[in-house]
Structure formats: C-alpha cells, structure tokens
Amino acid sequence: MPEPLSPPKGKLADVFAKINMSELPAMSVHVQELLALTSGKRSANYDDLARIILKDFSLTHKVLQFANSAYYSLGQKVSTVSMAVAVLGFDSVRDIAIGIALFDDFVQAGVNTDEISELLARSFMAALLARGIAETRYLKVLPEEAFICGLMRNLGKIISCIYLPEVYNDITRQMRAGKAEDEAARDLLDGLDYAGVGREVAIFWNMTESVIHCMKPDPVVPEEAHDPNQYLHCIVDFSNRYVDALWGRRNIDALMEKYGYALSIDEQEAVEMLSAAAKTSTAIFDSIRPGIGRIDFQKRLKEMQSAVAVQPAAGEKAKGVDAYWQEISTMLAGQFQLKDCLLLLVDALFQGVGLDRVVLAMLKVSDGKKVLVGQLGRGDISPEQMKQFQVPLSHLEHEGSAASLVMGEEMAIAAQIIGQLPEKMQSLLQGRNGCFFPLCLQKKIVALLYVDRKGGEKLDKAAIQWVRKFRDSAVRAIELKRKKDRM
C-alpha cells in the first residue's frame, strides 16, 4: 500500500488556499501502485503488474482492448493480462495502464468533461508520439520514460482545469484577448505558470525527477548524442508542442526548425505516428475518446501546410549555388550552430546544385553499435524511406568494395555496390545514378552524404565538384564544433 501523502507546501499550498481548498486530492491506489513500478525504487515483475491491473475490471478490459487493437497487429487473440504482458512487454502494458487509470481518475474528478477530455487526448497523443520517436532514434532515450514524461508534461494545465476551473477559464479568456498563456497564468496563480503547477504537483505526488524536469518549457537542443536526459526533454517538449500546434491550427515552422534535425523528424512522419495512435485510441479510452475523435491529424496537417505555403514573388529567382556557397563560407567564419550549417548544406545541394535527392546520414552509437542513420533529406525521398536509410559500419567493413567507404573513399552507385548494402537500403538506390561521399575526421567516418539523379541522368563533373566542396565545408563545420566542445 502506498504511503499517505502529506499536505502540499509552498506555492502550491498558497494557490489552493486562495480557492479555499485545503489539499490536492490524492491519486487513486491503482495509479500510485502503477507509478511505483515506474520509479525503479523496487524490483517488479510481470506478476506484480498483472496483479495491480486485475484489481480493476474496467482497467483490465481496456488493457486487453489495447493489446488486441490494430496498433499492434499481433495476429493472435490476447485473452489475459499475463498474456498481454508476455506478448507486448512489461513496459508497454504498464505505460498504457497508467494512462487509462490516471485519466479515468481525472475525468471523474472534474466538472467540465469536454475540456478535460480534450486536454487528456492531447497529452495521450503527445505521449505516444514521444514514445515513437524514442523507439526509432539512436538517442539512448528509454521509450517507456518518454511515454510517461510526455503524458505528464501538461499535468499543471490538467490539474488547473479540474480543480481550479474558474481560474482556468479566466486564463483562457485572457489568452483570447491576446495575452500569452504563461503571463496570464502567473497573474492568476500567484506567480506560477501551468508548468510550475505541474512541477509542484509532481513533487507532491513523488513522481520521478525525469517527469518533473521534462515539465520545464523550451529546453536547449544538444548537438551531441551523449546526453540522453536532454534528448528526453527535447522529445517531450517537441511532442507536446507539436500536438498542441495541430490542435490549435498554429504554425509549426519554428518548432520544426528547432527540433527537425536534432530528432531526425519532419511534419509528415510525426503526423503519421499520431494518426496511427489516434485510430487505436478512439476505440479504447472512454475518458478521452471525445477529445481524440474531434481531430483528423492528416487533414489538419494539410490545412496548416496550405496556410503557410509561400509562393515566390513575380520575377523572383531561385537562390543559385554560388549564393549558397557564400552563405556557408560566411557562416563558418563566425559563430554558428552545426545543425544550421548541415541544413544549409542539403538545401544547397538540392536547390543550388539541382540534384534530385540528397541524404545526409550521421554516425550514431547505440549499445556499442555504430550506425550511419539518415538525418536530413531533400528531394525524392519520403519519411518512410528516410527511416530505411541506415548503414551499420560493421556491415560495410565486411562487404568487399563497400568497405572502402569506411576508409573515406567516394563511391559511385553500381549494381555490385548496391548488393553489398543492407537489404532495406537496396530498394532506395535501384534505378538511380548516385554517389556516396563520406565525411571523415582523422581518417574515421563520421557522416555519409548520398546524392543522386533519377533514371539514366548521370552526375556531371561540375555537380560532383560542388558536392565535394560542400562536403568539405561540412567536415570543417564538424571539426570546428568538436574543437569548441573541447575548450
């Protein structure tokens, strides 16, 4: 049995005293027990999880619904909680059980069920998006931790909507009048914004440090893959803000500019993850079904893209390759962010040089394995194809001619070379005239640039020379960044 919670302290107590509410209602025993399995403070096994879920018939029923949904496409009937845990894994079942139990608690406690359902739907969608990003990136972020942190990110807003409805409505009215959400919240919550309320409640509920830390807005994007905690924070921030932007039909350009490269994600891939999750969720969660059912993520994304599309002015010329070269040279001569330089590189090759497809893969290390993973792409390549652009170094080192890539040699695509690449990569290169250009530091590969043209059109000498120049500038940028990090 979880220990009883002490009364809230500090600013949180001041806020609740202001509305004559002596304490924040405690979480249900089910939620506390499930969160205890997440904290890592004690060992837990499949039987512990199944025992907690089976205490509640509704929770058991919904977990089994999820296990048998199209989201997993198992091809077999999951009839017991123990079987669900065995098939889906401890972490997946625990995560979904926490979402169901906690959200049902929230809906039962609130008055404005439509508003609460919408907030919970957004949090759940963001949690699934965060988990999906963590699962498919080499960032050493645990998917289950990304899910929980994503789920709890907007806890302060949810708590305010449920337990402080008048204050919440006043904040909403001020926002409609043009005031920023954080400013309006601080005016009415004794100096706390929604994130501050969430952190205070999370501390009161003894949630993990990761959950509390990820509630802070607008984290700094790390430029190296050795900081999983900071990447976790960025994944959670991106996922929640992306869902909120889709929901509110707000422009996402600034969000994608900040996180697109760092998380190797674009708008289409993110919305595909959300759409798949929404199809499953609408059939499962009674508490949030109305909120999820109100949005078509694919349609909303298309509306946003149409709204922000900018047509070139009459007579305006596209930027030439010389202009791109001058821009990169100027950037390297001053202070710059590596991600900005690499984004400019792929744009220069695609638009300036006029290549049909450009992919930049960066070296990632996970569980001791080194893999070149597609990070940036331009031209004739879909988000799904970008996910397939992965080349383990161990594979190249044992594959004849392709092994020379690891040593820094450029290589034109030929039938012999295609056959030496991973199977998923082979379909991407068939029927293309392309080349690999390794990026090396101290004779060790750190990235790989792939460029091509469609059909039988070959890369001419001028195009190859420009690719080499821009490739060398990218190597210089990486080298300068590493020197700066060592200072």
BELFENTA-V679529 format. One record per residue. PHI is phi in whole degrees, -180 to 180 (999 if undefined). Layout:
PHI ; PHI
//
This chain:
999 ; -62 ; -70 ; -63 ; -87 ; -80 ; -61 ; -64 ; -125 ; 63 ; -62 ; -60 ; -64 ; -63 ; -63 ; -73 ; -65 ; -62 ; -108 ; 59 ; -119 ; -74 ; -155 ; -83 ; -56 ; -73 ; -66 ; -65 ; -58 ; -58 ; -65 ; -62 ; -67 ; -68 ; -65 ; -63 ; -69 ; -84 ; -68 ; 77 ; -78 ; -146 ; -73 ; -138 ; -131 ; -58 ; -64 ; -59 ; -65 ; -61 ; -62 ; -66 ; -64 ; -68 ; -67 ; -123 ; -62 ; -62 ; -64 ; -59 ; -61 ; -72 ; -63 ; -67 ; -59 ; -64 ; -62 ; -96 ; -81 ; -67 ; -60 ; -104 ; 48 ; -76 ; 77 ; -147 ; -81 ; -98 ; -107 ; -134 ; -64 ; -60 ; -68 ; -61 ; -66 ; -67 ; -82 ; -89 ; 103 ; -56 ; -65 ; -62 ; -68 ; -61 ; -60 ; -70 ; -65 ; -62 ; -60 ; -64 ; -65 ; -67 ; -70 ; -63 ; -59 ; -63 ; -64 ; -67 ; -84 ; -97 ; -105 ; -85 ; -66 ; -64 ; -64 ; -64 ; -59 ; -66 ; -62 ; -68 ; -61 ; -64 ; -65 ; -67 ; -62 ; -64 ; -64 ; -66 ; -64 ; -61 ; -64 ; -61 ; -65 ; -63 ; -70 ; -108 ; -119 ; -91 ; -118 ; 60 ; -101 ; -70 ; -58 ; -67 ; -71 ; -63 ; -63 ; -63 ; -66 ; -66 ; -65 ; -93 ; -55 ; -98 ; -56 ; -62 ; -68 ; -65 ; -60 ; -64 ; -63 ; -82 ; -102 ; -129 ; -61 ; -68 ; -63 ; -59 ; -66 ; -65 ; -62 ; -61 ; -64 ; -66 ; -65 ; -64 ; -84 ; 112 ; -84 ; -66 ; -59 ; -61 ; -66 ; -64 ; -65 ; -63 ; -64 ; -106 ; -120 ; 53 ; 90 ; -94 ; -94 ; -60 ; -62 ; -65 ; -61 ; -60 ; -65 ; -63 ; -67 ; -62 ; -65 ; -61 ; -89 ; 60 ; -77 ; -71 ; -61 ; -63 ; -60 ; -65 ; -64 ; -73 ; -79 ; -70 ; -79 ; 53 ; -72 ; -76 ; -82 ; -72 ; -102 ; -124 ; -90 ; -101 ; -127 ; -61 ; -65 ; -72 ; -66 ; -57 ; -59 ; -67 ; -61 ; -66 ; -63 ; -61 ; -60 ; -69 ; -70 ; -67 ; -63 ; -60 ; -66 ; -62 ; -63 ; -95 ; 54 ; -103 ; -64 ; -114 ; -58 ; -64 ; -65 ; -69 ; -64 ; -75 ; -110 ; -55 ; -73 ; -59 ; -103 ; 53 ; -141 ; -125 ; -59 ; -67 ; -64 ; -63 ; -72 ; -66 ; -61 ; -67 ; -63 ; -63 ; -67 ; -65 ; -61 ; -75 ; -66 ; -62 ; -92 ; -117 ; -94 ; -58 ; -71 ; -119 ; -55 ; -59 ; -65 ; -68 ; -66 ; -84 ; -130 ; -108 ; -63 ; -64 ; -64 ; -64 ; -64 ; -63 ; -61 ; -66 ; -65 ; -67 ; -68 ; -100 ; -64 ; -117 ; -86 ; -62 ; -66 ; -57 ; 82 ; -75 ; -98 ; -67 ; -66 ; -85 ; -64 ; -65 ; -66 ; -63 ; -62 ; -63 ; -65 ; -67 ; -61 ; -65 ; -62 ; -70 ; -80 ; -127 ; -80 ; -151 ; -99 ; -57 ; -62 ; -66 ; -65 ; -71 ; -62 ; -66 ; -59 ; -68 ; -65 ; -63 ; -71 ; -76 ; -90 ; -76 ; -77 ; 87 ; -79 ; -84 ; -151 ; -135 ; -133 ; -112 ; -107 ; -109 ; -75 ; -120 ; -121 ; -143 ; 54 ; 80 ; -100 ; -101 ; -134 ; -84 ; -115 ; -57 ; -110 ; -128 ; -140 ; -137 ; 91 ; -81 ; -152 ; -89 ; -57 ; -66 ; -69 ; -60 ; -66 ; -82 ; -81 ; -138 ; -130 ; -66 ; -63 ; -62 ; -70 ; -64 ; -64 ; -118 ; -124 ; 52 ; -61 ; -64 ; -63 ; -67 ; -61 ; -63 ; -87 ; 97 ; -87 ; -71 ; -151 ; -78 ; -78 ; -137 ; -56 ; -64 ; -69 ; -57 ; -67 ; -94 ; -93 ; -55 ; -56 ; -65 ; -75 ; -61 ; -66 ; -72 ; -105 ; -62 ; 75 ; -118 ; -104 ; -139 ; -143 ; -99 ; -127 ; -68 ; -111 ; -125 ; -125 ; 52 ; 65 ; -120 ; -70 ; -120 ; -163 ; -141 ; -106 ; -119 ; -134 ; -159 ; -127 ; -75 ; 53 ; -93 ; -73 ; -92 ; -75 ; -81 ; -61 ; -63 ; -64 ; -63 ; -63 ; -67 ; -60 ; -62 ; -63 ; -70 ; -60 ; -64 ; -68 ; -67 ; -60 ; -62 ; -63 ; -64 ; -63 ; -64 ; -64 ; -67 ; -63 ; -63 ; -66 ; -81 ; -75
//
